[in-house]
């Protein structure tokens, strides 16, 4: 946490549950970070995205759009 603060980055790391004096963190920001990280994880479950097997940028963007639509419809 101290390294992040030194670099002017707001740490969004929850403290351990059994810590005597828990460090403060923004729960709302953590919730959004969690959602975004999980969404990228779900996108990378698609082999084509994880390996970047598309030959052009346009087809890669289209594949991401298809995968995102698939995730949203689950």
C-alpha positions as semicolon CSV with decimal commas, in nm:
position;residue;x (nm);y (nm);z (nm)
1;X;0,000;0,000;0,000
2;X;0,279;0,240;0,083
3;X;0,440;0,188;-0,259
4;X;0,111;0,275;-0,427
5;X;0,065;0,586;-0,217
6;X;0,420;0,699;-0,299
7;X;0,335;0,672;-0,670
8;X;0,011;0,871;-0,623
9;X;-0,209;0,566;-0,678
10;X;-0,512;0,512;-0,458
11;X;-0,487;0,159;-0,310
12;X;-0,807;-0,043;-0,341
13;X;-0,690;-0,345;-0,146
14;X;-0,917;-0,475;0,130
15;X;-0,744;-0,549;0,463
16;X;-0,723;-0,897;0,610
17;X;-1,032;-0,977;0,814
18;X;-0,838;-1,063;1,131
19;X;-0,624;-0,749;1,138
20;X;-0,641;-0,556;1,468
21;X;-0,635;-0,213;1,306
22;X;-0,781;-0,256;0,958
23;X;-0,656;-0,026;0,685
24;X;-0,925;0,187;0,527
25;X;-1,027;0,135;0,167
26;X;-1,309;0,256;-0,056
27;X;-1,565;-0,025;-0,076
28;X;-1,746;0,129;-0,374
29;X;-1,424;0,154;-0,578
30;X;-1,333;-0,203;-0,478
31;X;-1,673;-0,325;-0,597
32;X;-1,615;-0,169;-0,943
33;X;-1,258;-0,301;-0,960
34;X;-1,385;-0,651;-0,880
35;X;-1,653;-0,632;-1,151
36;X;-1,408;-0,510;-1,416
37;X;-1,141;-0,769;-1,332
38;X;-1,396;-1,050;-1,345
39;X;-1,534;-0,923;-1,676
40;X;-1,187;-0,930;-1,833
41;X;-1,141;-1,279;-1,690
42;X;-1,463;-1,392;-1,856
43;X;-1,354;-1,236;-2,185
44;X;-1,023;-1,422;-2,168
45;X;-1,207;-1,753;-2,126
46;X;-1,259;-1,730;-2,501
47;X;-0,955;-1,889;-2,659
48;X;-0,948;-1,651;-2,955
49;X;-0,922;-1,347;-2,732
50;X;-0,669;-1,498;-2,494
51;X;-0,438;-1,601;-2,780
52;X;-0,514;-1,301;-3,006
53;X;-0,557;-1,534;-3,300
54;X;-0,734;-1,273;-3,517
55;X;-0,523;-1,137;-3,800
56;X;-0,660;-0,783;-3,813
57;X;-0,753;-0,528;-3,549
58;X;-1,102;-0,504;-3,693
59;X;-1,170;-0,877;-3,661
60;X;-1,026;-0,874;-3,306
61;X;-1,263;-0,591;-3,207
62;X;-1,553;-0,780;-3,363
63;X;-1,462;-1,095;-3,172
64;X;-1,450;-0,898;-2,845
65;X;-1,794;-0,751;-2,924
66;X;-1,935;-1,099;-2,987
67;X;-1,780;-1,238;-2,669
68;X;-1,908;-0,942;-2,464
69;X;-2,257;-0,993;-2,603
70;X;-2,237;-1,362;-2,516
71;X;-2,132;-1,278;-2,158
72;X;-2,416;-1,027;-2,119
73;X;-2,678;-1,277;-2,237
74;X;-2,576;-1,545;-1,988
